[in-house]
Amino acid sequence: MNICDNRDIAGRKRKKLTAHEKWQIFLETTAKDAPVGEILRRHGLYSSELTKIRRDVESAALAELGKKKYSRKPDQVSREEYEKIRTELSAKVKALAQMGEEYLILKKKTD
């Protein structure tokens, strides 16, 4: 018997569950007073498969909650645009320094 052919011990072909089906099974089995054995039989699953589904749901939830959805991503600019902005900033810094000097001169004259 090939291990990778999705067959159970009795030789039946096992259906691969979709993410939505796994989510539904998870919800059914976590409901209060849910008959877990009955749910597993209805879906043709073993308890070990339910354990794996629960583990998958937990890891997916933790991964999703760990994302920073609302954090701002840094803007990507070209090298040319960067140099242009840098030159502009340098000119403004020089102008601000000159205005500061002029302010000090005017303040000395008024005192």
C-alpha positions in Angstrom: 0.0 0.0 0.0 1.4 3.4 -1.0 1.4 5.9 1.8 0.8 8.9 -0.4 -2.4 7.7 -2.2 -5.0 9.2 0.2 -6.4 5.8 1.2 -7.4 4.8 4.7 -6.7 1.5 6.3 -9.7 -0.2 4.8 -8.5 0.8 1.3 -11.2 3.3 0.7 -10.3 6.5 -1.2 -10.3 9.4 1.2 -11.7 12.7 0.1 -9.4 15.7 0.5 -11.3 18.3 2.5 -11.4 21.9 1.4 -10.5 24.7 3.8 -14.2 25.6 4.0 -15.2 22.0 4.9 -12.5 21.9 7.6 -13.8 25.2 9.0 -17.3 23.9 9.1 -16.2 20.7 10.9 -14.2 22.8 13.4 -17.3 25.0 14.1 -19.6 22.0 14.5 -17.2 20.2 16.9 -16.5 23.3 19.0 -20.2 24.0 19.7 -21.4 23.4 23.2 -22.5 19.8 23.9 -21.6 18.9 20.3 -21.7 15.1 19.6 -18.1 15.0 18.3 -18.1 11.3 17.5 -21.3 11.6 15.5 -19.9 14.5 13.5 -16.7 12.7 12.8 -18.6 9.6 11.6 -20.8 11.7 9.4 -17.7 13.2 7.7 -15.8 9.9 7.7 -13.0 11.3 9.9 -10.9 10.0 12.8 -10.2 12.0 16.0 -6.5 12.4 14.9 -7.7 14.3 11.8 -9.9 16.5 14.0 -6.9 17.2 16.1 -4.9 18.2 13.0 -7.8 20.5 11.8 -7.9 22.2 15.2 -4.1 22.7 15.1 -4.4 24.1 11.6 -7.2 26.5 12.6 -5.2 27.7 15.6 -2.0 28.3 13.6 -3.9 30.1 10.8 -5.7 32.3 13.3 -2.4 33.2 15.1 -0.7 33.9 11.8 -3.6 36.2 10.6 -3.8 38.0 14.0 -0.1 38.5 13.9 -0.2 40.5 10.7 -0.1 44.3 10.9 -2.9 45.1 8.5 -3.1 48.7 9.2 0.5 49.6 9.4 1.7 51.9 6.7 4.1 50.4 4.2 7.1 52.5 3.2 6.7 54.2 -0.2 8.9 53.0 -2.9 10.5 55.8 -4.9 13.0 55.8 -7.8 16.6 56.8 -7.3 16.0 59.9 -9.5 13.0 61.0 -7.4 15.0 60.4 -4.2 17.9 62.6 -5.4 15.4 65.3 -6.4 13.7 65.3 -2.9 17.1 65.2 -1.2 18.3 68.3 -3.1 15.0 70.1 -2.3 15.4 69.3 1.4 19.0 70.5 1.4 17.9 73.8 -0.2 15.1 74.2 2.4 17.5 73.5 5.3 19.9 76.2 4.0 17.0 78.7 3.6 15.8 77.9 7.2 19.4 78.4 8.6 19.6 81.8 6.7 16.2 82.9 8.1 17.4 81.9 11.6 20.5 84.1 11.2 18.4 87.0 10.0 16.0 86.6 12.9 18.9 86.8 15.4 20.2 89.9 13.7 16.8 91.6 13.8 16.3 90.5 17.5 19.7 92.1 18.4 18.7 95.4 16.7 15.4 95.6 18.5 16.9 94.9 22.0 
